[in-house]
């Protein structure tokens, strides 16, 4: 018997009880409606953003990759870090609690609540969009290749690696380059992974790999820092003709923290328009002309939908 039928019977034979029941149900409905509104509003004006404002601190995940985000003499630096610092300062959050992680563990760390945001210049990809909320693009970048001094195998592109099945290329775990290599025809058994950039360089130096690849600025800066005569940056490298190149880097947030991502985007757009983002890119070895993404030029939604 449905609730409405029960109520009609009560109203006919027990009018006083029916009135009491009606008042009770109305009160319950009001409470449930209030809870529902509160739940739906957790990603509205309050939620995570308000929580971080009260604490005054945001926990950021990074992967120690120059020039995007890295720790040097106990200080967190890099283009992605500086942009995030500027945005969060405008949002009333002045402190950053930095947590280092392997690149492949950054999104899992977001999902587990270990970080409030990832500031690693992480490339926006449709598959990553299923597991994280990305801000609008903060920068764009291409790929680079590192080989032994003199480039003995004459590698100028990913296709050159694919054409020689004896070539082994080492790549940092969880990065887009693994997919790019495969799309250019490099077989899976030619690709090995390492936890970070220094480990990839070491693999090439020791002869365990014939080349390593990563984003252009990352491998170029890492090579400069290494100051080694064993390796060289391939200046004539041909960029792969694959989806995702150039890559668009952005801050990443938990799927549950849309309020924080939206507030971040609002400030980010203002900092792009007033020249702050261009200035911070230039400060961190990028080119404002080559690496800057103007507001509306490319959207995260379009990248996540596979339109770019």
C-alpha positions, 0 to 999 in steps of 0.5 A: 500500500502506497504512502498516499493511500495510508494517509487517506485512510488515516485522515478518514478514521484518525484525523488527529493522527493524520495531521500529526503525520503530515507535520512530521513528514513535512519536517523530514522533507525540509531536513532532507532537502536542506541536506541535499542542498548542502551536499550539492553545494559542497563544490559551490562557494564553500567546500575545499576552497573555504577549507584551505582559506581557513588553514591558509595552506595548500598541499601540492604534489610535484615530481622534481622535474625542472623547469616545471616543479622542483626542490632546490636547497629546500625551496619549491621552484619552477614555472608551474609552482610560481603560477600556482603560488600567484593564483593561490595568493590571490585566493587568500592562501599564502602557504604551500606544503610541498610533497614529492612523488613519482610522476606516475603517482601524482594523480593517484595521490590526488585521488587518495587525498594526499594533495590538494593540487598537483603543480607539475606542468602535467599535460592535459590528456583525455584519459587523465581527465577521467581521473582529475580536474585540470585547470585551463592550460598554463603553458605549452611545450614540445618534446626533446631527445637526449643521446650519447655524445656524437649521436652514434646511431643518428637518431633525429626522431621517434620514427628513427627509433622505431625504424631500428628495433635494436634501439632502446629508449628510456622514459620517466614512468607515467609520462606522455612520451611513452604513448607518443613513442608507441604512436610513432611506431616504437615497439613496447619492447624497445621502451624501458622506464625509470622513476625520474629524469636523473635515472633516465640519464644514468641509463643512457650513460651506462649503455642500458639505453640508447636514448631518453626523451621528455619534454624539451625544456625538462631534458635540456635543463637536466642536461645543463645541470648534469654538466656531462660530456657523455650526453648531448641534446639533439638540436635537430630533433623532429617533433612527433606528428601525434595527438598531444604535441604540443602538450598543454600543461596545467594544475590538476585537482581532485574530481571532488574539488570543482569549486577549487578548480573553478576559483583557480581558473578565474584567477589564472585568467586574470593573471594571464591577461595582466602579464603575470603568467608570461613574466613567470614563464620567462623567469623559469626559462620558458618563452612567453612567445612560444610557451604562453597559452592565451585565454581562450586560445585552447581550452581544457574542455576541448583537450579533454574531449579529444578535439585537440 
